[in-house]
Amino acid sequence: NTDLAGSSLLMGANGIIPVLAPLFPKLYLRLYHAASNRDVESTYKYQRIVCEAGRILTKGRNAVSAAKYSLSLLGFSSKRVTKPVEPLNEGEEADIRKYVAKINEKLNEIILEANA
């Protein structure tokens, strides 16, 4: 659970290990840098998106299937899971693809704002 990632970093944590970091590397790097620079406002902007991104893990039958499928979108791994873990169905996969696109859109909006 990365709901407290930004707060933890602001309070002195050395780092975080989010399962979805390979899917959204810019998001987690920007969160880390904002917190390291004590930029509370930016940290919480990125933290809100991190919390939304974490919901990907609830979009399927279980978090393992959702995480594996999400990372398979980038070619990092297969979406295949082993028993007793149930694979996602096509509807769940479609939901995750849409949600990943939504998170990337939100992140790009914040990056554009920051660069303006």
Backbone atoms as SQL, in Angstrom:
CREATE TABLE atoms (id INTEGER PRIMARY KEY, chain TEXT, resi INTEGER, resn TEXT, atom TEXT, x REAL, y REAL, z REAL);
INSERT INTO atoms VALUES
  (1, 'A', 1, 'ASN', 'N', 0.845, -1.183, 0.000),
  (2, 'A', 1, 'ASN', 'CA', 0.000, 0.000, 0.000),
  (3, 'A', 1, 'ASN', 'C', 0.888, 1.244, 0.000),
  (4, 'A', 2, 'THR', 'N', 0.661, 2.112, -0.955),
  (5, 'A', 2, 'THR', 'CA', 1.493, 3.316, -1.064),
  (6, 'A', 2, 'THR', 'C', 0.726, 4.582, -0.696),
  (7, 'A', 3, 'ASP', 'N', -0.370, 4.426, 0.022),
  (8, 'A', 3, 'ASP', 'CA', -1.174, 5.593, 0.393),
  (9, 'A', 3, 'ASP', 'C', -0.403, 6.590, 1.254),
  (10, 'A', 4, 'LEU', 'N', 0.591, 6.124, 1.969),
  (11, 'A', 4, 'LEU', 'CA', 1.369, 7.004, 2.851),
  (12, 'A', 4, 'LEU', 'C', 2.777, 7.272, 2.319),
  (13, 'A', 5, 'ALA', 'N', 3.015, 6.966, 1.058),
  (14, 'A', 5, 'ALA', 'CA', 4.361, 7.111, 0.491),
  (15, 'A', 5, 'ALA', 'C', 4.869, 8.541, 0.602),
  (16, 'A', 6, 'GLY', 'N', 4.086, 9.506, 0.143),
  (17, 'A', 6, 'GLY', 'CA', 4.518, 10.901, 0.180),
  (18, 'A', 6, 'GLY', 'C', 4.781, 11.384, 1.590),
  (19, 'A', 7, 'SER', 'N', 3.861, 11.089, 2.494),
  (20, 'A', 7, 'SER', 'CA', 4.036, 11.494, 3.894),
  (21, 'A', 7, 'SER', 'C', 5.268, 10.845, 4.501),
  (22, 'A', 8, 'SER', 'N', 5.460, 9.573, 4.214),
  (23, 'A', 8, 'SER', 'CA', 6.624, 8.862, 4.750),
  (24, 'A', 8, 'SER', 'C', 7.923, 9.484, 4.258),
  (25, 'A', 9, 'LEU', 'N', 7.966, 9.824, 2.975),
  (26, 'A', 9, 'LEU', 'CA', 9.168, 10.450, 2.424),
  (27, 'A', 9, 'LEU', 'C', 9.399, 11.827, 3.029),
  (28, 'A', 10, 'LEU', 'N', 8.325, 12.584, 3.201),
  (29, 'A', 10, 'LEU', 'CA', 8.462, 13.911, 3.817),
  (30, 'A', 10, 'LEU', 'C', 8.970, 13.811, 5.252),
  (31, 'A', 11, 'MET', 'N', 8.619, 12.711, 5.923),
  (32, 'A', 11, 'MET', 'CA', 9.017, 12.539, 7.321),
  (33, 'A', 11, 'MET', 'C', 10.383, 11.870, 7.462),
  (34, 'A', 12, 'GLY', 'N', 11.048, 11.607, 6.331),
  (35, 'A', 12, 'GLY', 'CA', 12.410, 11.109, 6.411),
  (36, 'A', 12, 'GLY', 'C', 12.661, 9.696, 5.923),
  (37, 'A', 13, 'ALA', 'N', 11.645, 9.023, 5.397),
  (38, 'A', 13, 'ALA', 'CA', 11.890, 7.681, 4.856),
  (39, 'A', 13, 'ALA', 'C', 12.926, 7.776, 3.739),
  (40, 'A', 14, 'ASN', 'N', 13.768, 6.779, 3.645),
  (41, 'A', 14, 'ASN', 'CA', 14.810, 6.769, 2.614),
  (42, 'A', 14, 'ASN', 'C', 14.278, 6.448, 1.237),
  (43, 'A', 15, 'GLY', 'N', 13.136, 5.805, 1.168),
  (44, 'A', 15, 'GLY', 'CA', 12.573, 5.430, -0.118),
  (45, 'A', 15, 'GLY', 'C', 11.316, 4.609, 0.051),
  (46, 'A', 16, 'ILE', 'N', 10.769, 4.190, -1.072),
  (47, 'A', 16, 'ILE', 'CA', 9.578, 3.344, -1.087),
  (48, 'A', 16, 'ILE', 'C', 9.795, 2.273, -2.159),
  (49, 'A', 17, 'ILE', 'N', 9.041, 1.189, -2.057),
  (50, 'A', 17, 'ILE', 'CA', 9.153, 0.108, -3.033),
  (51, 'A', 17, 'ILE', 'C', 7.751, -0.207, -3.565),
  (52, 'A', 18, 'PRO', 'N', 7.246, 0.613, -4.478),
  (53, 'A', 18, 'PRO', 'CA', 5.893, 0.397, -5.001),
  (54, 'A', 18, 'PRO', 'C', 5.876, -0.623, -6.141),
  (55, 'A', 19, 'VAL', 'N', 4.934, -1.534, -6.094),
  (56, 'A', 19, 'VAL', 'CA', 4.828, -2.571, -7.120),
  (57, 'A', 19, 'VAL', 'C', 4.554, -1.975, -8.500),
  (58, 'A', 20, 'LEU', 'N', 3.898, -0.827, -8.560),
  (59, 'A', 20, 'LEU', 'CA', 3.545, -0.230, -9.847),
  (60, 'A', 20, 'LEU', 'C', 4.579, 0.775, -10.365),
  (61, 'A', 21, 'ALA', 'N', 5.712, 0.891, -9.692),
  (62, 'A', 21, 'ALA', 'CA', 6.740, 1.841, -10.140),
  (63, 'A', 21, 'ALA', 'C', 7.200, 1.596, -11.577),
  (64, 'A', 22, 'PRO', 'N', 7.355, 0.351, -12.023),
  (65, 'A', 22, 'PRO', 'CA', 7.752, 0.173, -13.425),
  (66, 'A', 22, 'PRO', 'C', 6.698, 0.676, -14.413),
  (67, 'A', 23, 'LEU', 'N', 5.451, 0.686, -13.987),
  (68, 'A', 23, 'LEU', 'CA', 4.370, 1.134, -14.862),
  (69, 'A', 23, 'LEU', 'C', 4.314, 2.656, -14.942),
  (70, 'A', 24, 'PHE', 'N', 4.624, 3.319, -13.843),
  (71, 'A', 24, 'PHE', 'CA', 4.564, 4.783, -13.767),
  (72, 'A', 24, 'PHE', 'C', 5.866, 5.346, -13.197),
  (73, 'A', 25, 'PRO', 'N', 6.999, 5.129, -13.841),
  (74, 'A', 25, 'PRO', 'CA', 8.263, 5.577, -13.249),
  (75, 'A', 25, 'PRO', 'C', 8.335, 7.084, -13.030),
  (76, 'A', 26, 'LYS', 'N', 7.813, 7.869, -13.965),
  (77, 'A', 26, 'LYS', 'CA', 7.849, 9.333, -13.802),
  (78, 'A', 26, 'LYS', 'C', 7.091, 9.756, -12.553),
  (79, 'A', 27, 'LEU', 'N', 5.960, 9.123, -12.310),
  (80, 'A', 27, 'LEU', 'CA', 5.132, 9.473, -11.155),
  (81, 'A', 27, 'LEU', 'C', 5.898, 9.259, -9.858),
  (82, 'A', 28, 'TYR', 'N', 6.471, 8.081, -9.701),
  (83, 'A', 28, 'TYR', 'CA', 7.148, 7.778, -8.442),
  (84, 'A', 28, 'TYR', 'C', 8.446, 8.567, -8.284),
  (85, 'A', 29, 'LEU', 'N', 9.146, 8.830, -9.375),
  (86, 'A', 29, 'LEU', 'CA', 10.349, 9.666, -9.292),
  (87, 'A', 29, 'LEU', 'C', 9.996, 11.101, -8.905),
  (88, 'A', 30, 'ARG', 'N', 8.946, 11.624, -9.500),
  (89, 'A', 30, 'ARG', 'CA', 8.538, 12.993, -9.171),
  (90, 'A', 30, 'ARG', 'C', 8.056, 13.089, -7.724),
  (91, 'A', 31, 'LEU', 'N', 7.351, 12.072, -7.259),
  (92, 'A', 31, 'LEU', 'CA', 6.935, 12.044, -5.855),
  (93, 'A', 31, 'LEU', 'C', 8.169, 12.064, -4.957),
  (94, 'A', 32, 'TYR', 'N', 9.127, 11.216, -5.257),
  (95, 'A', 32, 'TYR', 'CA', 10.340, 11.137, -4.450),
  (96, 'A', 32, 'TYR', 'C', 11.101, 12.462, -4.448),
  (97, 'A', 33, 'HIS', 'N', 11.289, 13.042, -5.625),
  (98, 'A', 33, 'HIS', 'CA', 12.044, 14.299, -5.704),
  (99, 'A', 33, 'HIS', 'C', 11.303, 15.446, -5.017),
  (100, 'A', 34, 'ALA', 'N', 9.997, 15.504, -5.174),
  (101, 'A', 34, 'ALA', 'CA', 9.224, 16.559, -4.505),
  (102, 'A', 34, 'ALA', 'C', 9.370, 16.436, -2.991),
  (103, 'A', 35, 'ALA', 'N', 9.237, 15.222, -2.481),
  (104, 'A', 35, 'ALA', 'CA', 9.349, 15.019, -1.035),
  (105, 'A', 35, 'ALA', 'C', 10.775, 15.281, -0.555),
  (106, 'A', 36, 'SER', 'N', 11.760, 14.847, -1.319),
  (107, 'A', 36, 'SER', 'CA', 13.164, 15.073, -0.941),
  (108, 'A', 36, 'SER', 'C', 13.498, 16.556, -0.879),
  (109, 'A', 37, 'ASN', 'N', 12.842, 17.332, -1.740),
  (110, 'A', 37, 'ASN', 'CA', 13.050, 18.784, -1.757),
  (111, 'A', 37, 'ASN', 'C', 12.118, 19.519, -0.802),
  (112, 'A', 38, 'ARG', 'N', 11.381, 18.763, -0.016),
  (113, 'A', 38, 'ARG', 'CA', 10.432, 19.320, 0.971),
  (114, 'A', 38, 'ARG', 'C', 9.367, 20.196, 0.316),
  (115, 'A', 39, 'ASP', 'N', 9.018, 19.869, -0.920),
  (116, 'A', 39, 'ASP', 'CA', 7.955, 20.576, -1.640),
  (117, 'A', 39, 'ASP', 'C', 6.639, 19.866, -1.321),
  (118, 'A', 40, 'VAL', 'N', 6.031, 20.292, -0.230),
  (119, 'A', 40, 'VAL', 'CA', 4.835, 19.620, 0.284),
  (120, 'A', 40, 'VAL', 'C', 3.690, 19.670, -0.725),
  (121, 'A', 41, 'GLU', 'N', 3.480, 20.813, -1.339),
  (122, 'A', 41, 'GLU', 'CA', 2.374, 20.952, -2.292),
  (123, 'A', 41, 'GLU', 'C', 2.515, 19.971, -3.458),
  (124, 'A', 42, 'SER', 'N', 3.692, 19.923, -4.050),
  (125, 'A', 42, 'SER', 'CA', 3.912, 18.991, -5.165),
  (126, 'A', 42, 'SER', 'C', 3.852, 17.542, -4.697),
  (127, 'A', 43, 'THR', 'N', 4.399, 17.282, -3.519),
  (128, 'A', 43, 'THR', 'CA', 4.349, 15.917, -2.985),
  (129, 'A', 43, 'THR', 'C', 2.912, 15.437, -2.914),
  (130, 'A', 44, 'TYR', 'N', 2.022, 16.273, -2.413),
  (131, 'A', 44, 'TYR', 'CA', 0.633, 15.833, -2.277),
  (132, 'A', 44, 'TYR', 'C', -0.096, 15.773, -3.614),
  (133, 'A', 45, 'LYS', 'N', 0.313, 16.564, -4.581),
  (134, 'A', 45, 'LYS', 'CA', -0.261, 16.424, -5.932),
  (135, 'A', 45, 'LYS', 'C', 0.071, 15.049, -6.488),
  (136, 'A', 46, 'TYR', 'N', 1.344, 14.679, -6.385),
  (137, 'A', 46, 'TYR', 'CA', 1.753, 13.372, -6.890),
  (138, 'A', 46, 'TYR', 'C', 1.180, 12.242, -6.034),
  (139, 'A', 47, 'GLN', 'N', 1.081, 12.469, -4.734),
  (140, 'A', 47, 'GLN', 'CA', 0.539, 11.435, -3.850),
  (141, 'A', 47, 'GLN', 'C', -0.903, 11.096, -4.212),
  (142, 'A', 48, 'ARG', 'N', -1.683, 12.098, -4.574),
  (143, 'A', 48, 'ARG', 'CA', -3.075, 11.825, -4.969),
  (144, 'A', 48, 'ARG', 'C', -3.120, 10.891, -6.176),
  (145, 'A', 49, 'ILE', 'N', -2.216, 11.100, -7.128),
  (146, 'A', 49, 'ILE', 'CA', -2.190, 10.223, -8.302),
  (147, 'A', 49, 'ILE', 'C', -1.663, 8.837, -7.914),
  (148, 'A', 50, 'VAL', 'N', -0.696, 8.779, -7.016),
  (149, 'A', 50, 'VAL', 'CA', -0.199, 7.486, -6.531),
  (150, 'A', 50, 'VAL', 'C', -1.347, 6.690, -5.905),
  (151, 'A', 51, 'CYS', 'N', -2.170, 7.357, -5.119),
  (152, 'A', 51, 'CYS', 'CA', -3.317, 6.675, -4.506),
  (153, 'A', 51, 'CYS', 'C', -4.277, 6.157, -5.571),
  (154, 'A', 52, 'GLU', 'N', -4.518, 6.973, -6.586),
  (155, 'A', 52, 'GLU', 'CA', -5.385, 6.530, -7.680),
  (156, 'A', 52, 'GLU', 'C', -4.757, 5.359, -8.423),
  (157, 'A', 53, 'ALA', 'N', -3.463, 5.434, -8.668),
  (158, 'A', 53, 'ALA', 'CA', -2.774, 4.349, -9.373),
  (159, 'A', 53, 'ALA', 'C', -2.892, 3.043, -8.591),
  (160, 'A', 54, 'GLY', 'N', -2.822, 3.127, -7.290),
  (161, 'A', 54, 'GLY', 'CA', -2.935, 1.936, -6.451),
  (162, 'A', 54, 'GLY', 'C', -4.253, 1.206, -6.612),
  (163, 'A', 55, 'ARG', 'N', -5.262, 1.928, -7.056),
  (164, 'A', 55, 'ARG', 'CA', -6.569, 1.290, -7.261),
  (165, 'A', 55, 'ARG', 'C', -6.536, 0.277, -8.403),
  (166, 'A', 56, 'ILE', 'N', -5.521, 0.348, -9.242),
  (167, 'A', 56, 'ILE', 'CA', -5.372, -0.659, -10.300),
  (168, 'A', 56, 'ILE', 'C', -5.368, -2.049, -9.680),
  (169, 'A', 57, 'LEU', 'N', -4.773, -2.159, -8.513),
  (170, 'A', 57, 'LEU', 'CA', -4.657, -3.461, -7.859),
  (171, 'A', 57, 'LEU', 'C', -5.999, -3.999, -7.382),
  (172, 'A', 58, 'THR', 'N', -7.029, -3.166, -7.402),
  (173, 'A', 58, 'THR', 'CA', -8.369, -3.614, -6.994),
  (174, 'A', 58, 'THR', 'C', -9.282, -3.831, -8.194),
  (175, 'A', 59, 'LYS', 'N', -8.760, -3.647, -9.389),
  (176, 'A', 59, 'LYS', 'CA', -9.586, -3.720, -10.601),
  (177, 'A', 59, 'LYS', 'C', -9.813, -5.146, -11.093),
  (178, 'A', 60, 'GLY', 'N', -9.170, -6.102, -10.505),
  (179, 'A', 60, 'GLY', 'CA', -9.326, -7.478, -10.948),
  (180, 'A', 60, 'GLY', 'C', -9.724, -8.380, -9.802),
  (181, 'A', 61, 'ARG', 'N', -9.616, -9.656, -10.049),
  (182, 'A', 61, 'ARG', 'CA', -9.987, -10.665, -9.055),
  (183, 'A', 61, 'ARG', 'C', -9.088, -10.593, -7.828),
  (184, 'A', 62, 'ASN', 'N', -7.840, -10.209, -8.044),
  (185, 'A', 62, 'ASN', 'CA', -6.903, -10.059, -6.930),
  (186, 'A', 62, 'ASN', 'C', -5.752, -9.157, -7.367),
  (187, 'A', 63, 'ALA', 'N', -5.014, -8.684, -6.397),
  (188, 'A', 63, 'ALA', 'CA', -3.946, -7.716, -6.666),
  (189, 'A', 63, 'ALA', 'C', -2.809, -8.313, -7.492),
  (190, 'A', 64, 'VAL', 'N', -2.505, -9.582, -7.287),
  (191, 'A', 64, 'VAL', 'CA', -1.405, -10.207, -8.030),
  (192, 'A', 64, 'VAL', 'C', -1.723, -10.239, -9.520),
  (193, 'A', 65, 'SER', 'N', -2.923, -10.684, -9.864),
  (194, 'A', 65, 'SER', 'CA', -3.323, -10.732, -11.277),
  (195, 'A', 65, 'SER', 'C', -3.329, -9.339, -11.887),
  (196, 'A', 66, 'ALA', 'N', -3.847, -8.375, -11.134),
  (197, 'A', 66, 'ALA', 'CA', -3.918, -6.999, -11.637),
  (198, 'A', 66, 'ALA', 'C', -2.519, -6.423, -11.845),
  (199, 'A', 67, 'ALA', 'N', -1.620, -6.657, -10.896),
  (200, 'A', 67, 'ALA', 'CA', -0.254, -6.143, -11.016),
  (201, 'A', 67, 'ALA', 'C', 0.473, -6.800, -12.188),
  (202, 'A', 68, 'LYS', 'N', 0.373, -8.113, -12.289),
  (203, 'A', 68, 'LYS', 'CA', 1.057, -8.806, -13.388),
  (204, 'A', 68, 'LYS', 'C', 0.524, -8.352, -14.734),
  (205, 'A', 69, 'TYR', 'N', -0.784, -8.211, -14.847),
  (206, 'A', 69, 'TYR', 'CA', -1.341, -7.770, -16.121),
  (207, 'A', 69, 'TYR', 'C', -0.876, -6.348, -16.434),
  (208, 'A', 70, 'SER', 'N', -0.919, -5.466, -15.447),
  (209, 'A', 70, 'SER', 'CA', -0.502, -4.074, -15.654),
  (210, 'A', 70, 'SER', 'C', 0.925, -4.002, -16.174),
  (211, 'A', 71, 'LEU', 'N', 1.818, -4.746, -15.554),
  (212, 'A', 71, 'LEU', 'CA', 3.220, -4.727, -15.969),
  (213, 'A', 71, 'LEU', 'C', 3.420, -5.418, -17.313),
  (214, 'A', 72, 'SER', 'N', 2.544, -6.367, -17.633),
  (215, 'A', 72, 'SER', 'CA', 2.652, -7.035, -18.936),
  (216, 'A', 72, 'SER', 'C', 2.336, -6.074, -20.080),
  (217, 'A', 73, 'LEU', 'N', 1.600, -5.009, -19.787),
  (218, 'A', 73, 'LEU', 'CA', 1.288, -4.017, -20.817),
  (219, 'A', 73, 'LEU', 'C', 2.554, -3.361, -21.360),
  (220, 'A', 74, 'LEU', 'N', 3.599, -3.338, -20.541),
  (221, 'A', 74, 'LEU', 'CA', 4.879, -2.755, -20.953),
  (222, 'A', 74, 'LEU', 'C', 5.855, -3.812, -21.453),
  (223, 'A', 75, 'GLY', 'N', 5.439, -5.063, -21.411),
  (224, 'A', 75, 'GLY', 'CA', 6.309, -6.140, -21.855),
  (225, 'A', 75, 'GLY', 'C', 7.305, -6.606, -20.811),
  (226, 'A', 76, 'PHE', 'N', 7.124, -6.186, -19.555),
  (227, 'A', 76, 'PHE', 'CA', 8.054, -6.585, -18.497),
  (228, 'A', 76, 'PHE', 'C', 7.870, -8.028, -18.066),
  (229, 'A', 77, 'SER', 'N', 6.665, -8.519, -18.192),
  (230, 'A', 77, 'SER', 'CA', 6.391, -9.876, -17.738),
  (231, 'A', 77, 'SER', 'C', 5.164, -10.393, -18.469),
  (232, 'A', 78, 'SER', 'N', 4.907, -11.636, -18.245),
  (233, 'A', 78, 'SER', 'CA', 3.697, -12.246, -18.777),
  (234, 'A', 78, 'SER', 'C', 2.549, -11.939, -17.826),
  (235, 'A', 79, 'LYS', 'N', 1.351, -11.944, -18.339),
  (236, 'A', 79, 'LYS', 'CA', 0.189, -11.754, -17.465),
  (237, 'A', 79, 'LYS', 'C', -0.194, -13.054, -16.765),
  (238, 'A', 80, 'ARG', 'N', 0.482, -14.134, -17.139),
  (239, 'A', 80, 'ARG', 'CA', 0.162, -15.454, -16.604),
  (240, 'A', 80, 'ARG', 'C', 0.405, -15.520, -15.102),
  (241, 'A', 81, 'VAL', 'N', -0.532, -16.108, -14.393),
  (242, 'A', 81, 'VAL', 'CA', -0.401, -16.336, -12.958),
  (243, 'A', 81, 'VAL', 'C', -0.522, -17.837, -12.699),
  (244, 'A', 82, 'THR', 'N', -0.005, -18.277, -11.575),
  (245, 'A', 82, 'THR', 'CA', -0.079, -19.695, -11.235),
  (246, 'A', 82, 'THR', 'C', -1.145, -19.926, -10.178),
  (247, 'A', 83, 'LYS', 'N', -1.671, -21.126, -10.172),
  (248, 'A', 83, 'LYS', 'CA', -2.712, -21.481, -9.209),
  (249, 'A', 83, 'LYS', 'C', -2.154, -21.390, -7.809),
  (250, 'A', 84, 'PRO', 'N', -2.942, -20.975, -6.886),
  (251, 'A', 84, 'PRO', 'CA', -4.392, -20.793, -6.906),
  (252, 'A', 84, 'PRO', 'C', -4.855, -19.410, -7.362),
  (253, 'A', 85, 'VAL', 'N', -3.945, -18.574, -7.828),
  (254, 'A', 85, 'VAL', 'CA', -4.325, -17.230, -8.267),
  (255, 'A', 85, 'VAL', 'C', -5.116, -17.331, -9.570),
  (256, 'A', 86, 'GLU', 'N', -6.230, -16.637, -9.616),
  (257, 'A', 86, 'GLU', 'CA', -7.095, -16.635, -10.796),
  (258, 'A', 86, 'GLU', 'C', -6.657, -15.543, -11.768),
  (259, 'A', 87, 'PRO', 'N', -6.614, -15.850, -13.063),
  (260, 'A', 87, 'PRO', 'CA', -6.283, -14.810, -14.046),
  (261, 'A', 87, 'PRO', 'C', -7.445, -13.838, -14.221),
  (262, 'A', 88, 'LEU', 'N', -7.151, -12.693, -14.789),
  (263, 'A', 88, 'LEU', 'CA', -8.189, -11.706, -15.078),
  (264, 'A', 88, 'LEU', 'C', -9.001, -12.151, -16.283),
  (265, 'A', 89, 'ASN', 'N', -10.237, -11.678, -16.335),
  (266, 'A', 89, 'ASN', 'CA', -11.025, -11.908, -17.549),
  (267, 'A', 89, 'ASN', 'C', -10.828, -10.714, -18.483),
  (268, 'A', 90, 'GLU', 'N', -11.360, -10.802, -19.691),
  (269, 'A', 90, 'GLU', 'CA', -11.154, -9.738, -20.687),
  (270, 'A', 90, 'GLU', 'C', -11.709, -8.394, -20.224),
  (271, 'A', 91, 'GLY', 'N', -12.828, -8.411, -19.525),
  (272, 'A', 91, 'GLY', 'CA', -13.412, -7.167, -19.022),
  (273, 'A', 91, 'GLY', 'C', -12.517, -6.491, -17.997),
  (274, 'A', 92, 'GLU', 'N', -11.938, -7.281, -17.101),
  (275, 'A', 92, 'GLU', 'CA', -11.026, -6.728, -16.096),
  (276, 'A', 92, 'GLU', 'C', -9.768, -6.172, -16.763),
  (277, 'A', 93, 'GLU', 'N', -9.272, -6.879, -17.764),
  (278, 'A', 93, 'GLU', 'CA', -8.098, -6.388, -18.490),
  (279, 'A', 93, 'GLU', 'C', -8.402, -5.061, -19.180),
  (280, 'A', 94, 'ALA', 'N', -9.577, -4.965, -19.787),
  (281, 'A', 94, 'ALA', 'CA', -9.970, -3.716, -20.459),
  (282, 'A', 94, 'ALA', 'C', -10.082, -2.579, -19.451),
  (283, 'A', 95, 'ASP', 'N', -10.657, -2.863, -18.273),
  (284, 'A', 95, 'ASP', 'CA', -10.770, -1.841, -17.223),
  (285, 'A', 95, 'ASP', 'C', -9.395, -1.339, -16.803),
  (286, 'A', 96, 'ILE', 'N', -8.455, -2.245, -16.650),
  (287, 'A', 96, 'ILE', 'CA', -7.109, -1.852, -16.238),
  (288, 'A', 96, 'ILE', 'C', -6.436, -1.016, -17.319),
  (289, 'A', 97, 'ARG', 'N', -6.568, -1.419, -18.576),
  (290, 'A', 97, 'ARG', 'CA', -5.967, -0.623, -19.669),
  (291, 'A', 97, 'ARG', 'C', -6.508, 0.805, -19.652),
  (292, 'A', 98, 'LYS', 'N', -7.823, 0.950, -19.492),
  (293, 'A', 98, 'LYS', 'CA', -8.437, 2.286, -19.453),
  (294, 'A', 98, 'LYS', 'C', -7.932, 3.073, -18.248),
  (295, 'A', 99, 'TYR', 'N', -7.813, 2.408, -17.119),
  (296, 'A', 99, 'TYR', 'CA', -7.391, 3.084, -15.898),
  (297, 'A', 99, 'TYR', 'C', -5.931, 3.527, -15.991),
  (298, 'A', 100, 'VAL', 'N', -5.088, 2.703, -16.584),
  (299, 'A', 100, 'VAL', 'CA', -3.678, 3.078, -16.785),
  (300, 'A', 100, 'VAL', 'C', -3.602, 4.330, -17.657),
  (301, 'A', 101, 'ALA', 'N', -4.393, 4.369, -18.716),
  (302, 'A', 101, 'ALA', 'CA', -4.416, 5.545, -19.599),
  (303, 'A', 101, 'ALA', 'C', -4.878, 6.779, -18.831),
  (304, 'A', 102, 'LYS', 'N', -5.883, 6.616, -17.972),
  (305, 'A', 102, 'LYS', 'CA', -6.404, 7.733, -17.169),
  (306, 'A', 102, 'LYS', 'C', -5.323, 8.273, -16.226),
  (307, 'A', 103, 'ILE', 'N', -4.595, 7.393, -15.569),
  (308, 'A', 103, 'ILE', 'CA', -3.528, 7.814, -14.653),
  (309, 'A', 103, 'ILE', 'C', -2.440, 8.555, -15.430),
  (310, 'A', 104, 'ASN', 'N', -2.064, 8.036, -16.579),
  (311, 'A', 104, 'ASN', 'CA', -1.041, 8.706, -17.392),
  (312, 'A', 104, 'ASN', 'C', -1.498, 10.086, -17.845),
  (313, 'A', 105, 'GLU', 'N', -2.773, 10.235, -18.188),
  (314, 'A', 105, 'GLU', 'CA', -3.307, 11.555, -18.560),
  (315, 'A', 105, 'GLU', 'C', -3.197, 12.530, -17.401),
  (316, 'A', 106, 'LYS', 'N', -3.603, 12.101, -16.211),
  (317, 'A', 106, 'LYS', 'CA', -3.537, 12.983, -15.037),
  (318, 'A', 106, 'LYS', 'C', -2.101, 13.382, -14.734),
  (319, 'A', 107, 'LEU', 'N', -1.193, 12.432, -14.819),
  (320, 'A', 107, 'LEU', 'CA', 0.210, 12.735, -14.560),
  (321, 'A', 107, 'LEU', 'C', 0.740, 13.733, -15.578),
  (322, 'A', 108, 'ASN', 'N', 0.428, 13.530, -16.839),
  (323, 'A', 108, 'ASN', 'CA', 0.891, 14.451, -17.877),
  (324, 'A', 108, 'ASN', 'C', 0.340, 15.856, -17.673),
  (325, 'A', 109, 'GLU', 'N', -0.901, 15.974, -17.203),
  (326, 'A', 109, 'GLU', 'CA', -1.473, 17.294, -16.907),
  (327, 'A', 109, 'GLU', 'C', -0.667, 18.000, -15.823),
  (328, 'A', 110, 'ILE', 'N', -0.327, 17.283, -14.767),
  (329, 'A', 110, 'ILE', 'CA', 0.436, 17.884, -13.666),
  (330, 'A', 110, 'ILE', 'C', 1.843, 18.257, -14.131),
  (331, 'A', 111, 'ILE', 'N', 2.448, 17.419, -14.948),
  (332, 'A', 111, 'ILE', 'CA', 3.788, 17.727, -15.463),
  (333, 'A', 111, 'ILE', 'C', 3.742, 18.984, -16.328),
  (334, 'A', 112, 'LEU', 'N', 2.719, 19.100, -17.166),
  (335, 'A', 112, 'LEU', 'CA', 2.576, 20.305, -17.994),
  (336, 'A', 112, 'LEU', 'C', 2.393, 21.546, -17.130),
  (337, 'A', 113, 'GLU', 'N', 1.579, 21.432, -16.076),
  (338, 'A', 113, 'GLU', 'CA', 1.384, 22.560, -15.151),
  (339, 'A', 113, 'GLU', 'C', 2.710, 22.966, -14.520),
  (340, 'A', 114, 'ALA', 'N', 3.478, 21.982, -14.090),
  (341, 'A', 114, 'ALA', 'CA', 4.749, 22.259, -13.414),
  (342, 'A', 114, 'ALA', 'C', 5.756, 22.911, -14.352),
  (343, 'A', 115, 'ASN', 'N', 5.680, 22.575, -15.622),
  (344, 'A', 115, 'ASN', 'CA', 6.626, 23.127, -16.599),
  (345, 'A', 115, 'ASN', 'C', 6.172, 24.457, -17.189),
  (346, 'A', 116, 'ALA', 'N', 4.942, 24.865, -16.879),
  (347, 'A', 116, 'ALA', 'CA', 4.408, 26.115, -17.453),
  (348, 'A', 116, 'ALA', 'C', 4.968, 27.336, -16.762);
